[in-house]
């Protein structure tokens, strides 16, 4: 489901993960994407960290 977008129904993925021995699922979104944040929270995800990415052009 990587990069597939949030469908609003994570039950099939959760069932697959449990069947295959996984104890948790993770996902991410951009810090300023309020729609995605609210969708994740409504599906039972908990926010665990804020993250800022950096890059430095070399050429």
C-alpha positions in Angstrom: 0.0 0.0 0.0 3.0 2.3 -0.1 2.2 5.5 -1.9 -1.3 4.3 -2.7 -3.0 7.1 -0.9 -5.3 6.7 2.1 -8.5 5.0 1.1 -10.4 5.4 4.3 -10.7 1.7 4.9 -7.6 0.2 6.3 -9.3 -3.0 7.5 -8.0 -5.3 4.7 -4.4 -4.1 5.2 -4.8 -4.5 9.0 -6.2 -8.0 8.7 -3.3 -9.0 6.4 -0.7 -7.5 8.8 -2.2 -9.3 11.8 -2.4 -12.6 9.8 1.3 -12.2 8.9 2.5 -11.5 12.5 2.8 -7.7 12.4 2.0 -5.9 15.6 1.6 -2.4 14.2 1.3 -0.3 11.1 2.9 3.0 10.3 2.1 5.8 7.8 3.3 9.3 7.2 2.1 12.6 5.8 3.4 16.1 5.3 3.4 18.3 8.3 1.0 20.8 6.7 -1.5 18.3 5.3 -4.4 18.7 7.7 -6.8 16.5 5.6 -4.4 13.6 5.8 -3.7 14.2 9.5 -7.4 14.1 10.3 -8.0 11.0 8.2 -5.2 9.1 9.9 -6.5 10.1 13.3 -10.0 9.0 12.4 -8.6 5.6 11.4 -7.0 5.1 14.8 -3.4 6.1 14.0 -1.6 8.1 16.7 0.8 10.9 15.9 4.2 9.8 17.2 6.7 12.4 15.9 7.2 15.5 13.9 9.9 15.4 11.2 11.6 17.9 9.0 13.7 16.8 6.1 16.8 18.6 4.9 18.8 18.5 1.8 21.9 20.2 0.5 22.7 20.7 -3.1 26.3 19.7 -4.0 26.4 20.6 -7.7 
